[in-house]
């Protein structure tokens, strides 16, 4: 998932369109058809991203 600010025009729109084109190339499965390994990988990637983001935000805001 990506959040693109200013996605209605200019470079923000170009970035949003490009990211959408990358996502469109991937195959999505029904949740019932995913394996436990797939679910673990997704969870780990999402959790790691949130943890790293929060650690970086803490360092930037509190020094």
Secondary structure, DSSP 8 states (H G I E B T S, - for coil): ----TTTTSHHHHHHHHHHHHHHTTS----GGG--HHHHHHHHHHHHHHHHHHHHHHHHHHH-
